Amino acid sequence: MFYAMALGRRDDVTAPSRVKPGAAMTPDPRLRRKTIALVGLMGVGKSSIGRRLALALDLPFRDADTEVESAAGRTISEIFETFGEQAFREGERKVIGRLMDDGPHVLATGGGAFVNDETRDLIKDRAISIWLKADLDLLVRRIGRKDTRPLIRGKDPLEVLTALAETRYPIYAQADILVETGDTPHHEAVDAILAALKTYLAGAEA
């Protein structure tokens, strides 16, 4: 896995140098040849960062959760409540499989998508996967603003995220690229992703 970091506002003398806004060079055509799938825990910014990454690459953006809701005609919360998580994961797998046939795009996946063996194999085969990772305390502050996520409804967000991190991080680690993000503007995360992609592709072609 290739590692990169978009440095947040905290002081960290061991962190790589900060990527300045707009520092990423104009993406070369290699960055647009394959779907780029963002994976990671809820609240890490897969959708918001993904939209900006798609704009920077001049690629379509797809949000797997939105596509699942559109296909089912129900919200994710309603799917969980009516059919359960297993049914949701099966629908998610089918939707992501269909999206992979749509040509290169930036795909924001749900937090549990990459954990599913079949979905993960599909993403690894058809896309470049990027694990977006952030401190759990930051994620708690973000997701605490909404009560729409079925996995944390009525529960302690930190406890849920800690348990999810324990089980999911070893699986997310199978992604092609890791980019650590902090409480930082999204354009800095995008710059870090673009730089990481170029380095990853250069290594793959070497």
C-alpha positions as CSV (number, residue, x, y, z in Angstrom):
1,M,0.0,0.0,0.0
2,F,1.2,3.5,-0.8
3,Y,0.9,6.0,2.0
4,A,0.3,9.7,1.9
5,M,-1.0,12.3,4.3
6,A,-3.0,15.5,4.2
7,L,-1.8,17.2,7.3
8,G,-4.4,18.7,9.6
9,R,-4.3,21.7,11.9
10,R,-2.5,19.9,14.8
11,D,1.2,20.1,15.2
12,D,3.0,16.9,14.3
13,V,6.7,17.0,13.8
14,T,6.8,13.5,12.4
15,A,4.3,14.2,9.7
16,P,5.3,14.7,6.0
17,S,5.5,18.3,4.7
18,R,2.1,19.9,4.2
19,V,0.7,19.9,0.6
20,K,-0.1,23.5,-0.2
21,P,-3.5,24.4,-1.7
22,G,-3.4,24.0,-5.5
23,A,0.0,22.4,-5.4
24,A,-1.1,19.3,-7.2
25,M,-0.1,19.4,-10.9
26,T,-2.6,19.1,-13.6
27,P,-3.6,15.4,-13.6
28,D,-2.1,13.4,-16.4
29,P,-4.4,11.1,-18.5
30,R,-3.3,8.0,-16.5
31,L,-5.4,9.2,-13.6
32,R,-8.6,9.1,-15.7
33,R,-8.2,5.5,-17.0
34,K,-9.7,3.6,-14.1
35,T,-12.3,4.1,-11.5
36,I,-11.0,5.5,-8.2
37,A,-12.9,4.1,-5.2
38,L,-12.7,5.8,-1.8
39,V,-13.1,3.6,1.2
40,G,-13.1,4.3,5.0
41,L,-15.2,4.8,8.0
42,M,-18.3,6.9,8.1
43,G,-17.6,10.7,8.5
44,V,-14.2,10.6,6.9
45,G,-15.3,12.6,3.9
46,K,-15.6,10.1,1.1
47,S,-18.5,11.9,-0.5
48,S,-17.4,15.5,0.0
49,I,-13.8,14.8,-0.9
50,G,-14.8,12.5,-3.7
51,R,-16.9,15.2,-5.4
52,R,-13.9,17.6,-5.4
53,L,-11.6,14.8,-6.6
54,A,-13.9,14.0,-9.5
55,L,-14.0,17.7,-10.4
56,A,-10.2,17.9,-10.3
57,L,-9.9,14.9,-12.6
58,D,-12.9,15.8,-14.8
59,L,-14.5,12.5,-14.1
60,P,-18.1,11.6,-13.1
61,F,-18.8,11.2,-9.4
62,R,-20.9,8.4,-7.9
63,D,-22.0,7.9,-4.3
64,A,-22.8,4.2,-3.7
65,D,-25.2,5.0,-0.8
66,T,-27.2,7.4,-3.0
67,E,-27.2,4.9,-5.8
68,V,-28.5,2.2,-3.5
69,E,-31.2,4.4,-2.2
70,S,-32.2,5.3,-5.7
71,A,-32.3,1.7,-6.8
72,A,-34.3,0.6,-3.7
73,G,-36.6,3.6,-3.6
74,R,-35.9,3.8,0.1
75,T,-33.4,5.5,2.4
76,I,-30.6,3.4,3.8
77,S,-32.1,3.7,7.3
78,E,-35.4,2.3,5.9
79,I,-33.5,-0.6,4.2
80,F,-31.8,-1.5,7.4
81,E,-35.0,-1.3,9.5
82,T,-37.1,-3.2,7.0
83,F,-34.7,-5.8,5.5
84,G,-31.6,-5.8,7.7
85,E,-28.0,-5.1,7.0
86,Q,-27.4,-8.3,5.1
87,A,-29.9,-7.3,2.5
88,F,-28.4,-3.9,2.3
89,R,-24.9,-5.3,1.7
90,E,-26.2,-7.5,-1.1
91,G,-27.9,-4.6,-2.8
92,E,-24.8,-2.5,-2.3
93,R,-22.7,-5.2,-4.0
94,K,-25.0,-5.3,-7.0
95,V,-25.1,-1.5,-7.3
96,I,-21.3,-1.2,-7.1
97,G,-21.0,-4.0,-9.7
98,R,-23.2,-2.0,-12.1
99,L,-21.3,1.2,-11.4
100,M,-18.1,-0.5,-12.3
101,D,-19.5,-1.1,-15.8
102,D,-20.2,2.6,-16.3
103,G,-16.6,3.6,-17.1
104,P,-14.0,5.4,-15.1
105,H,-15.4,7.6,-12.3
106,V,-14.8,8.6,-8.7
107,L,-16.8,6.3,-6.4
108,A,-17.5,7.0,-2.7
109,T,-18.4,3.7,-1.1
110,G,-20.3,3.1,2.1
111,G,-18.2,2.4,5.2
112,G,-18.9,-1.4,5.1
113,A,-18.7,-1.9,1.4
114,F,-15.0,-2.8,1.3
115,V,-15.5,-5.2,4.1
116,N,-17.7,-7.5,2.0
117,D,-15.5,-10.1,0.3
118,E,-17.2,-10.0,-3.1
119,T,-17.5,-6.2,-3.2
120,R,-13.8,-5.8,-2.1
121,D,-12.7,-8.3,-4.8
122,L,-14.7,-6.3,-7.4
123,I,-13.2,-3.0,-6.4
124,K,-9.6,-4.4,-6.3
125,D,-10.1,-5.9,-9.7
126,R,-11.8,-2.9,-11.4
127,A,-10.6,0.2,-9.6
128,I,-7.8,1.9,-7.7
129,S,-8.9,1.9,-4.0
130,I,-7.9,4.7,-1.6
131,W,-8.4,4.4,2.1
132,L,-9.2,7.7,3.7
133,K,-8.3,7.6,7.3
134,A,-8.8,10.2,10.1
135,D,-8.7,10.3,13.9
136,L,-11.8,8.8,15.5
137,D,-12.3,11.9,17.7
138,L,-12.7,14.0,14.5
139,L,-15.1,11.5,13.0
140,V,-17.2,11.5,16.2
141,R,-17.5,15.3,16.0
142,R,-18.6,15.0,12.3
143,I,-21.2,12.2,12.6
144,G,-22.6,13.5,15.9
145,R,-24.2,16.3,13.9
146,K,-26.6,13.9,12.2
147,D,-28.8,11.1,13.4
148,T,-29.3,9.4,10.0
149,R,-26.7,6.7,10.2
150,P,-28.3,3.4,11.3
151,L,-25.2,1.9,12.8
152,I,-24.9,4.7,15.4
153,R,-28.5,5.6,16.0
154,G,-29.2,5.5,19.8
155,K,-25.6,4.5,20.6
156,D,-22.4,6.1,21.7
157,P,-20.6,7.2,18.4
158,L,-17.1,6.8,19.8
159,E,-17.8,3.2,21.0
160,V,-19.3,2.3,17.7
161,L,-16.4,3.8,15.7
162,T,-13.8,2.2,17.9
163,A,-15.4,-1.2,17.4
164,L,-15.7,-0.6,13.7
165,A,-12.1,0.5,13.4
166,E,-10.9,-2.6,15.2
167,T,-12.6,-4.9,12.7
168,R,-12.4,-2.8,9.5
169,Y,-9.0,-1.2,9.6
170,P,-7.2,-4.5,8.8
171,I,-9.5,-4.9,5.8
172,Y,-9.2,-1.2,4.7
173,A,-5.4,-1.8,4.8
174,Q,-5.8,-3.9,1.7
175,A,-6.6,-0.8,-0.3
176,D,-4.0,0.3,-2.9
177,I,-3.4,3.7,-1.3
178,L,-3.7,5.1,2.2
179,V,-4.3,8.9,2.6
180,E,-4.5,10.2,6.2
181,T,-6.7,13.3,6.4
182,G,-7.2,15.7,9.3
183,D,-9.4,18.7,10.2
184,T,-8.2,20.3,7.0
185,P,-9.7,21.9,3.9
186,H,-10.9,19.3,1.4
187,H,-8.7,20.7,-1.3
188,E,-5.7,19.7,0.7
189,A,-7.0,16.2,0.9
190,V,-7.6,16.2,-2.9
191,D,-4.0,17.5,-3.5
192,A,-2.7,14.7,-1.3
193,I,-4.7,12.1,-3.2
194,L,-3.6,13.3,-6.6
195,A,0.0,13.2,-5.5
196,A,-0.4,9.7,-4.1
197,L,-2.1,8.5,-7.2
198,K,0.7,9.8,-9.4
199,T,3.3,8.1,-7.2
200,Y,1.3,4.9,-7.1
201,L,0.9,4.7,-10.9
202,A,4.5,5.5,-11.4
203,G,5.5,2.6,-9.2
204,A,3.0,0.3,-10.9
205,E,4.5,1.1,-14.3
206,A,8.2,0.9,-13.2
